[in-house]
Amino acid sequence: MKRKQGFIMGVSLLLMLALGTLSGCGSQAPEEEPAVRAIPVEVAEVAKGTVTITDTVTGSLNPVVEVPVVPKLGGKIARVAVSVGDR
């Protein structure tokens, strides 16, 4: 019984493989790509120069978050015990 089932499975597998292979070998005409419409453009020689854009606007700026900047200790600095470049 198992041998008969194995034979049927093998034959059906071969048939599916053959059908899959042959279906890819059709002689259909390749699909034509749609025509691409040309867009008119302007071309110019490359030139080195300066680009300056200036805008003058009026208005006011407001911060999203406002944070006070204050020292932890108040007082004056009497002396600095390091020089520039010291580690």
DSSP file with accessible surface (Angstrom, degrees, kcal/mol):
  #  RESIDUE AA STRUCTURE BP1 BP2  ACC     N-H-->O    O-->H-N    N-H-->O    O-->H-N    TCO  KAPPA ALPHA  PHI   PSI    X-CA   Y-CA   Z-CA
    1    1 A M     >        0   0  177      0, 0.0     4,-2.0     0, 0.0     5,-0.1   0.000 360.0 360.0 360.0 -45.4    0.0    0.0    0.0
    2    2 A K  H  >  +     0   0  181      1,-0.2     4,-2.3     2,-0.2     5,-0.2   0.854 360.0  55.3 -66.0 -33.2    2.8    2.4    0.9
    3    3 A R  H  > S+     0   0  223      2,-0.2     4,-2.1     1,-0.2    -1,-0.2   0.903 107.4  48.7 -66.9 -39.2    4.6    1.5   -2.3
    4    4 A K  H  > S+     0   0  144      2,-0.2     4,-2.3     1,-0.2    -2,-0.2   0.904 111.3  49.8 -67.1 -41.1    1.6    2.4   -4.4
    5    5 A Q  H  X S+     0   0  116     -4,-2.0     4,-2.5     1,-0.2    -2,-0.2   0.901 110.3  50.6 -64.7 -41.2    1.2    5.7   -2.6
    6    6 A G  H  X S+     0   0   45     -4,-2.3     4,-2.3     2,-0.2    -2,-0.2   0.896 110.2  50.1 -62.4 -39.7    4.9    6.5   -3.1
    7    7 A F  H  X S+     0   0  146     -4,-2.1     4,-2.5     2,-0.2     5,-0.2   0.932 111.6  47.4 -65.1 -44.8    4.6    5.7   -6.8
    8    8 A I  H  X S+     0   0   95     -4,-2.3     4,-2.5     1,-0.2     5,-0.2   0.916 112.8  49.3 -63.5 -42.1    1.6    8.0   -7.2
    9    9 A M  H  X S+     0   0  132     -4,-2.5     4,-2.2     2,-0.2    -1,-0.2   0.916 112.0  48.8 -62.8 -43.7    3.3   10.8   -5.3
   10   10 A G  H  X S+     0   0   33     -4,-2.3     4,-2.4     2,-0.2    -2,-0.2   0.922 112.3  47.2 -63.3 -44.7    6.4   10.4   -7.5
   11   11 A V  H  X S+     0   0   61     -4,-2.5     4,-2.4     2,-0.2    -2,-0.2   0.928 113.2  48.3 -64.7 -44.0    4.5   10.4  -10.8
   12   12 A S  H  X S+     0   0   48     -4,-2.5     4,-2.4    -5,-0.2    -1,-0.2   0.893 110.7  51.8 -66.5 -34.9    2.4   13.5   -9.7
   13   13 A L  H  X S+     0   0  113     -4,-2.2     4,-2.3    -5,-0.2    -1,-0.2   0.937 110.6  48.0 -64.8 -43.0    5.6   15.3   -8.7
   14   14 A L  H  X S+     0   0  118     -4,-2.4     4,-2.6     1,-0.2    -2,-0.2   0.903 111.4  50.8 -64.0 -39.5    7.2   14.6  -12.1
   15   15 A L  H  X S+     0   0  106     -4,-2.4     4,-2.7     2,-0.2     5,-0.2   0.925 111.0  47.7 -65.3 -42.9    4.0   15.8  -13.9
   16   16 A M  H  X S+     0   0  128     -4,-2.4     4,-2.4     2,-0.2    -2,-0.2   0.908 112.6  49.5 -65.3 -39.0    3.9   19.0  -11.9
   17   17 A L  H  X S+     0   0  114     -4,-2.3     4,-2.2    -5,-0.2    -2,-0.2   0.926 112.3  47.7 -64.6 -42.6    7.6   19.6  -12.6
   18   18 A A  H  X S+     0   0   47     -4,-2.6     4,-2.7     2,-0.2     5,-0.2   0.924 112.7  48.3 -66.1 -42.7    7.1   18.9  -16.3
   19   19 A L  H  X S+     0   0  120     -4,-2.7     4,-2.0     1,-0.2    -1,-0.2   0.909 111.4  50.5 -65.1 -39.8    4.1   21.3  -16.5
   20   20 A G  H  X S+     0   0   45     -4,-2.4     4,-0.8    -5,-0.2    -1,-0.2   0.907 113.1  45.9 -64.8 -39.5    6.0   24.0  -14.7
   21   21 A T  H  < S+     0   0   85     -4,-2.2     3,-0.5     1,-0.2     4,-0.3   0.934 115.0  45.8 -69.2 -44.5    9.0   23.7  -17.0
   22   22 A L  H >< S+     0   0  120     -4,-2.7     3,-1.1     1,-0.2    -2,-0.2   0.811 104.2  61.6 -71.8 -29.7    6.9   23.6  -20.2
   23   23 A S  H >< S+     0   0   96     -4,-2.0     3,-0.7     1,-0.2    -1,-0.2   0.812 101.6  54.0 -68.8 -24.9    4.7   26.6  -19.1
   24   24 A G  T 3< S+     0   0   68     -4,-0.8    -1,-0.2    -3,-0.5    -2,-0.2   0.591  97.7  66.8 -82.1  -7.9    7.7   28.8  -19.0
   25   25 A C  T <  S+     0   0   95     -3,-1.1    -1,-0.2    -4,-0.3    -2,-0.1   0.056  71.2 137.1-100.7  23.5    8.7   27.9  -22.6
   26   26 A G    <   -     0   0   56     -3,-0.7     2,-0.2     1,-0.1    -3,-0.0  -0.246  57.8-128.8 -67.2 160.9    5.7   29.5  -24.3
   27   27 A S        +     0   0  127      2,-0.0     2,-0.2     3,-0.0    -1,-0.1  -0.338  49.7 152.4-107.8  51.0    6.2   31.5  -27.5
   28   28 A Q        -     0   0  180     -2,-0.2     3,-0.1     1,-0.1     0, 0.0  -0.563  51.2-107.5 -79.0 147.1    4.4   34.7  -26.4
   29   29 A A        -     0   0   87     -2,-0.2    -1,-0.1     1,-0.1     3,-0.1  -0.483  41.2-103.9 -71.9 140.5    5.4   38.0  -27.9
   30   30 A P        -     0   0  119      0, 0.0     2,-0.2     0, 0.0    -1,-0.1  -0.383  40.0-104.1 -66.2 144.2    7.3   40.2  -25.5
   31   31 A E        -     0   0  189      1,-0.1     2,-0.3    -3,-0.1    -3,-0.0  -0.485  34.1-122.8 -69.6 137.1    5.3   43.1  -24.1
   32   32 A E        -     0   0  184     -2,-0.2    -1,-0.1    -3,-0.1     3,-0.1  -0.617  22.7-121.0 -81.5 140.0    6.1   46.4  -25.6
   33   33 A E        -     0   0  176     -2,-0.3     3,-0.1     1,-0.1    -1,-0.1  -0.532  34.8-102.4 -77.1 143.1    7.3   49.1  -23.3
   34   34 A P        -     0   0  116      0, 0.0     2,-0.1     0, 0.0    -1,-0.1  -0.347  45.1 -95.9 -65.1 147.5    5.1   52.3  -23.3
   35   35 A A        -     0   0  104      1,-0.1     2,-0.5    -3,-0.1    -3,-0.0  -0.396  35.2-131.1 -65.8 136.6    6.6   55.2  -25.2
   36   36 A V        -     0   0  139     -2,-0.1     2,-0.4    -3,-0.1    -1,-0.1  -0.801  17.6-133.1 -92.2 125.8    8.4   57.6  -23.0
   37   37 A R        -     0   0  219     -2,-0.5     2,-0.2     1,-0.1    -1,-0.0  -0.639  21.0-124.3 -81.8 130.7    7.4   61.2  -23.6
   38   38 A A        -     0   0   91     -2,-0.4    -1,-0.1     1,-0.0     0, 0.0  -0.508  17.4-148.3 -75.7 139.5   10.4   63.6  -24.0
   39   39 A I        -     0   0  130     -2,-0.2     2,-0.1     0, 0.0    -1,-0.0  -0.941  20.0-121.8-108.5 124.7   10.5   66.6  -21.6
   40   40 A P        +     0   0  124      0, 0.0     2,-0.3     0, 0.0     0, 0.0  -0.428  37.6 178.3 -68.2 137.5   12.1   69.8  -23.0
   41   41 A V        -     0   0  119     -2,-0.1     2,-0.4     2,-0.0     0, 0.0  -0.908  25.3-126.6-134.0 162.0   15.1   71.0  -21.0
   42   42 A E        -     0   0  192     -2,-0.3     2,-0.3     2,-0.0     0, 0.0  -0.901  22.3-161.8-108.4 143.1   17.6   73.8  -21.1
   43   43 A V        +     0   0  136     -2,-0.4     2,-0.3     0, 0.0    -2,-0.0  -0.891   9.2 179.2-121.4 153.4   21.4   73.2  -21.0
   44   44 A A        -     0   0   96     -2,-0.3     2,-0.1     3,-0.0     3,-0.0  -0.983  33.7 -97.1-148.5 157.5   24.2   75.6  -20.1
   45   45 A E        -     0   0  182     -2,-0.3     2,-0.3     1,-0.1     0, 0.0  -0.474  47.4-103.7 -72.0 148.7   28.0   75.5  -19.8
   46   46 A V        -     0   0  147     -2,-0.1     2,-0.4     2,-0.0    -1,-0.1  -0.558  43.8-176.2 -75.0 133.4   29.3   75.1  -16.3
   47   47 A A        -     0   0   90     -2,-0.3     2,-0.4    -3,-0.0    -3,-0.0  -0.991  23.6-128.8-134.5 141.3   30.7   78.4  -14.9
   48   48 A K        +     0   0  218     -2,-0.4     2,-0.3     2,-0.0    -2,-0.0  -0.734  51.2 122.9 -88.9 134.1   32.4   79.2  -11.6
   49   49 A G        -     0   0   65     -2,-0.4     2,-0.4     2,-0.0    -2,-0.0  -0.956  57.2 -81.6-169.6-174.9   30.9   82.1   -9.7
   50   50 A T        -     0   0  131     -2,-0.3     2,-0.6     2,-0.0    -2,-0.0  -0.911  28.2-152.9-110.8 135.3   29.4   83.3   -6.5
   51   51 A V        -     0   0  126     -2,-0.4     2,-0.5     2,-0.0    -2,-0.0  -0.934  15.2-176.7-108.6 121.7   25.8   82.8   -5.6
   52   52 A T        +     0   0  115     -2,-0.6     2,-0.4     2,-0.0    -2,-0.0  -0.980   5.9 176.2-123.0 123.0   24.3   85.5   -3.2
   53   53 A I        -     0   0  138     -2,-0.5     2,-0.4     2,-0.0    -2,-0.0  -0.994   5.4-177.4-125.5 124.6   20.8   85.3   -1.9
   54   54 A T        -     0   0  112     -2,-0.4     2,-0.4     2,-0.0    -2,-0.0  -0.987   3.8-177.5-126.5 128.8   19.6   87.9    0.6
   55   55 A D        -     0   0  137     -2,-0.4     2,-0.5     2,-0.0    -2,-0.0  -0.988  10.9-158.0-122.7 136.1   16.2   87.9    2.2
   56   56 A T        +     0   0  135     -2,-0.4     2,-0.3     2,-0.0    -2,-0.0  -0.967  23.6 166.7-113.2 121.6   15.0   90.6    4.6
   57   57 A V        -     0   0  125     -2,-0.5     2,-0.3     2,-0.0    -2,-0.0  -0.911  24.1-144.3-131.5 158.6   12.2   89.6    6.9
   58   58 A T        +     0   0  142     -2,-0.3     2,-0.3     2,-0.0    -2,-0.0  -0.916  44.5  94.2-121.2 151.8   10.5   90.9   10.0
   59   59 A G        -     0   0   81     -2,-0.3     2,-0.4     2,-0.0    -2,-0.0  -0.972  60.2 -87.6 160.2-170.1    9.1   89.0   12.9
   60   60 A S        -     0   0   98     -2,-0.3     2,-0.4     2,-0.0    -2,-0.0  -0.981  23.7-141.4-135.4 148.0    9.9   87.6   16.3
   61   61 A L        -     0   0  172     -2,-0.4    -2,-0.0     0, 0.0     0, 0.0  -0.898  15.0-170.4-109.0 136.8   11.4   84.4   17.5
   62   62 A N        -     0   0  136     -2,-0.4     2,-0.1     0, 0.0     3,-0.0  -0.985  22.5-121.3-126.2 136.7   10.3   82.6   20.6
   63   63 A P        -     0   0   84      0, 0.0     3,-0.2     0, 0.0     0, 0.0  -0.399   7.3-140.0 -73.7 154.1   12.0   79.6   22.2
   64   64 A V  S    S+     0   0  149      1,-0.3     2,-0.4    -2,-0.1     0, 0.0   0.901  93.7  19.2 -75.6 -41.7   10.3   76.3   22.6
   65   65 A V  S    S-     0   0  109      2,-0.0     2,-0.5    -3,-0.0    -1,-0.3  -0.992  72.8-151.2-130.6 137.0   11.8   75.9   26.1
   66   66 A E        -     0   0  170     -2,-0.4     0, 0.0    -3,-0.2     0, 0.0  -0.922  15.6-176.4-110.8 127.3   13.3   78.6   28.3
   67   67 A V        -     0   0  107     -2,-0.5     2,-0.2     2,-0.0    -2,-0.0  -0.987  21.4-132.8-126.6 127.0   16.1   77.6   30.7
   68   68 A P        -     0   0  109      0, 0.0     2,-0.7     0, 0.0    -2,-0.0  -0.568  14.5-149.3 -77.2 138.1   17.8   80.0   33.2
   69   69 A V        +     0   0  142     -2,-0.2    -2,-0.0     2,-0.0     0, 0.0  -0.925  33.6 151.0-110.2 108.7   21.6   79.8   33.3
   70   70 A V        -     0   0  115     -2,-0.7     2,-0.1     4,-0.0     4,-0.0  -0.969  44.7-107.5-136.4 149.1   22.9   80.6   36.8
   71   71 A P        -     0   0  101      0, 0.0     3,-0.1     0, 0.0    -2,-0.0  -0.401  19.3-131.3 -73.4 155.6   26.0   79.5   38.7
   72   72 A K  S    S+     0   0  213      1,-0.2     2,-0.4    -2,-0.1     0, 0.0   0.853  96.4  29.0 -71.9 -34.9   25.8   77.0   41.5
   73   73 A L  S    S-     0   0  154      2,-0.0     2,-0.2    -3,-0.0    -1,-0.2  -0.980  79.8-138.7-126.1 140.5   27.9   79.3   43.7
   74   74 A G        +     0   0   76     -2,-0.4     2,-0.3    -3,-0.1    -4,-0.0  -0.589  50.2  82.5 -93.3 156.6   28.1   83.0   43.6
   75   75 A G        -     0   0   79     -2,-0.2     2,-0.3     2,-0.0    -2,-0.0  -0.864  69.6 -66.9 145.8-176.0   31.4   85.0   44.0
   76   76 A K        -     0   0  209     -2,-0.3     2,-0.6     0, 0.0    -2,-0.0  -0.834  39.7-117.8-109.8 150.5   34.5   86.3   42.2
   77   77 A I        -     0   0  146     -2,-0.3     3,-0.1     1,-0.2    -2,-0.0  -0.762  25.4-172.3 -87.3 118.6   37.4   84.2   40.8
   78   78 A A        -     0   0  107     -2,-0.6     2,-0.3     1,-0.3    -1,-0.2   0.895  64.9 -14.7 -79.2 -44.1   40.5   85.2   42.7
   79   79 A R        -     0   0  203      2,-0.0     2,-0.5     0, 0.0    -1,-0.3  -0.992  54.4-130.5-158.1 155.3   43.1   83.3   40.6
   80   80 A V        -     0   0  106     -2,-0.3    -3,-0.0    -3,-0.1     0, 0.0  -0.952  15.1-158.2-110.9 120.2   43.3   80.6   37.9
   81   81 A A        +     0   0   80     -2,-0.5     2,-0.3     2,-0.0    -1,-0.1   0.094  66.9  69.0 -90.3  23.3   45.9   77.9   38.8
   82   82 A V        -     0   0   97      4,-0.0     2,-0.3     3,-0.0    -2,-0.1  -0.941  66.2-141.5-134.9 160.0   46.4   76.6   35.2
   83   83 A S    >   -     0   0   85     -2,-0.3     3,-2.0     1,-0.1     2,-0.1  -0.764  43.3 -76.2-113.5 167.9   47.9   77.9   32.0
   84   84 A V  T 3  S+     0   0  153     -2,-0.3     3,-0.1     1,-0.3    -1,-0.1  -0.387 120.1  21.9 -63.0 129.3   46.8   77.5   28.5
   85   85 A G  T 3  S+     0   0   72      1,-0.3    -1,-0.3    -2,-0.1     2,-0.1   0.308  90.1 132.6  97.1 -13.3   47.6   74.0   27.2
   86   86 A D    <         0   0  101     -3,-2.0    -1,-0.3     1,-0.0    -4,-0.0  -0.424 360.0 360.0 -69.9 151.8   47.9   72.4   30.7
   87   87 A R              0   0  295     -3,-0.1    -1,-0.0    -2,-0.1    -3,-0.0  -0.893 360.0 360.0-117.3 360.0   46.2   69.1   31.4
